[in-house]
Amino acid sequence: MSNTSLYSFRFEHTEIEIPYTDIIFHIYPPWTYIISFGSCLLYLFLISIVFPLLTSMLSSKVQHLLGKIHHVLLFIYSLFSFSITLFYVTKAKEMTNWSNYLCFPIPPWLRIVSMTFTISKIWEWFDTAILISKGQSLKKIGFLHIYHHATTFLLFLCVMNFPGGEKSGMLLNGFVHTLMYYHFAFRLPKLLRPIITTLQIIQLITVTYIWHVVPTVCSSYKHFPKRSFLEFLLPYALVPVYSLFFFKFFIEQYLMPSNKKVKASSHKQE
């Protein structure tokens, strides 16, 4: 078995080889577009119609229990993904070899984790179901949450085309989500909560930089931007929006919370 198992997404052709098996999936248009962009529409359909209907059928006690289980399992999964990737890049000495980190494909056993990590972006859609079960409207849930969850599966389909992006996704996003889902499950002290948002912003900027430099550093990927223009462009279109709204969220929540309270009180007086 080669250490370059196929796990590549292109709009014109996708190949997925399940490591340690003889199973190879070949996906061609229009299914590549249906799976990628259709996932965004499916999420919007679920949060608009399906999740409200399902959560209304459950008692508040059951909703709370399912939400707790969801957050605990994602905390454990995120910790596992981060830890196993950190173990690999440390053992392979890629932590001290920048070009190897960016350019060397991951081994088959770690590619299995990478595949599940991409799929977990669909699992995370239930974050929204939990908020809906608590009585929050989509307006209150907000643009950042909805846009982020609607597009991260599409983003990770693209990001895993580069070894550096694939490793960084599991490392950085996995670490941030370990903290985030721990907070959702068990609650972090209030003083530590801004750290999660700060790390979100840092990891988004870092992964965008890594995505940008791979074609320059890695000769195997130097033609990717021209040959796969749409796949290369998508992270540039999606990630800056995340960064902007996470930055906006940070300012509103942690730097100017008093302004929100003043506005709320003035509305009450009116």
N, C-alpha and C positions, 0 to 999 in steps of 0.2 A: 504494500500500500504506500503510495506516494505521500509526501508531506505537503503536497499542493492539491488536496482534495478540492473539488469544484464546489464553490459556494459563491456564485457570481450572479449579480442582477444586472441585466440590460433590458431596455424596453424592447429591443428587437430580438432578444434571445436570452433566456435564463437557463442556467444549468446548475442543478443541485445534486451532488453526490453524497449519499449517506455514508459517512466513514465506517470502515470495517464491514461493509456489505458490497454487494454487486448492484445495488439499486442506484440508478441515475435518473433524475427527472429532467426532462427537457420541456421548457415552457416557451411558447411562441405567441406573438400578437394574435388576437387582441387580448389574450389572457394576461399578459404582462401588465397591460394598462388597467385591466379590470381588477386584478389583485392589488396593484399599487394605489392608483387613484380611487378605485372602488372602495378600498378600506376606509378612506376619509368619509365617503358618503355613507358607508355602513355605520360608522361611529355616530354620525349625525342622526341617522335614522333610529339607532338604538337609544340615544339619550333623549330624543324628542318623543318617541312613542313607546318603545319596548320597556326601557328601564322604569319609567313612571308607572306603567301597568303592572310590572312584576313587583315592584316595591310596595305598591298599594295593597297587594294580596298578602303581604307578610306582616306579622305583628311587630311592634317596635322592639320587643325583646329578641326576636329572631333576626331582625335587621341589624341590631347592635352586635349580636354574636357573629353573624356572617361578616360584618365589617371588621370585627376584631381578627377573625381568622384570616381574612384577605390581607390585612396589613401585616400580621405576624409572618405569614407565609412569604409575602414579598420581601420583608425584611431579611428572612433567612436566605431566600433565593439570591437577593442582591449581594448579601455578604459572601455567599458561596461563589458567585460569578466574579466578584472583585478579588477574592482571596485566591482562587485557582488561577486567575490570569496573572496576578502579582507573583505567585509561585513560579509560573512558567517564565515570565520575563526576567525574573531574578536568577533562576536556574540557568537560563540560556544566556545570561550576562548581557541581556539587551538593555538593562537599565543604565549601563555605562557605554553602550554602543548605539549611538543615535541612528545611524544608517541601517543597522540590522533591525532595530526596533521598527523603523518606518517601512522597511522593504521586505523583510523575511516573512513569508506566509506562516501561519500557525500550524501546528501538527493536527492530525485528524481528531485526536481525543478532545482537544480544545475547540476545534471547529464544531463539535457536537454542542458544546456549551454556547458557542457563538450563535448557532442556529436557534437554540432555545431563548437566548437573550433577545434576538430580534422578535421572536414570537411573543415574548413576554410584554412587548409594547401593546399587544392586543389585550392580554390579561389585565394590564393597567387601566383599561377602559372602565373597569368596575370601580375605580376611584370615583368616577362621576356618578355611578349608580348609588354609591354610599352617600354622596352629598345630596342626591335627589331624594333618597330615603329619609334624610333629615329635614326635608321640607324646603330645600333651597331651590329656587327657580334657576333656569339657565342664565338669566340676566344677572342674578346674584353670584352664581358660580363664576361668571366672568369670561371675557375673551381669551385671556392667557391660558387658563385651564383647558378650555374647549379646543382652541387652536393647537395647543401643545399635544393633547392626546389624539386629536384627529390626524396629525401629521407625523408623529414620531415613528410609526411603523414604516411609513414611506421613506422617512429619513434614514432609518437603519438599513433598509434594503439597499440604499445607495452607499452608505458609509462603509459597509462591509466589503466593498470592492477593493479597498486599499488595506493592506496589513496594518499600517499604522493607525488608520481610522478604526479598524475592527478591534484591535487591542485597546485603544484608548476609550472606545465606547464601553467595553466591559470594565476597564479599570476606573475611569473617571466617573462615568455615569453610574456604574455599579456602586462606587464608594458613596457618591452623593445620595443615591437611592437607599443605601443601607441606613444612613443617618435619617433620611426623610421618613422611611417607613417605620423605623424605630420610633420616631417622634409621633407618627400617626397611631402606632399601637400602644405606646407606653408614656408618651409625652416627655419632651425634653424641658429643662428649665427655660423660662422665658428669655433669659439673657443669652442663651445659646442659639435661639431660633434664627436670628439674623445670619448666623454663620452658614446655615444651610442655603439660604438664598445667595449669599456671597459666593459660596462654592459652586452653585449652579451657574452663575455668571462666568466665573473663572473657567469652569470646565467647558462651557460653550465657546468661549474665546480661544481656549487652548486647542480644542478639537478642530475648530475652523482653521487655525494656523497649520495644524498637522495635515489637514486635508489639502491645504493650499501648497505645501512644500513637497509632498510625496512625489508628484510628477517631475519635480526638479531634481530631487535627491536620488530617486529610484529609476534607473534606466528602463526597467521592465514596464514602468507605468508612464513613461514620458509622452506616449501618444494617446493616452486615455482621454485627456481633455478635448482633443479634436475628434477622436473616433466615437466617444460617448459623451457628447456635449451636454445633453439634457441631464444625464445622471451626474455629471460633474457639476453642473450649474445648480441643481436642486438644493444641496446643502447651503449654498450661498444665499438662496432665496428664503429658506426656512429659518436657519439658525439666527441670523440677525434680528428677525422678528421676535424670537424667543428672548434673546438678550435684551432687546429694547424694553419689552414688557416685564421681564424679571427686574430690570433696573428701575422701571417705573413702580413696580410693586414694592421694591426695597425702600424707595424714597417715601412712598405713601404709608407704608406700614411701620417703618422704623425711624425715619428721619423727621417726618411731619405728621405723626399721629394726632397731635393736639389740634391741628387744623381741621382734621376730619371730625373731631369731637365738637369743635366750635361750630362747624357747619351743621352738624346734626342737631345741636341745641338750638341754633337759630331757626332751623326748619320747624322744630317743635313749637317755638314761640309764635311762628307765623300761623 
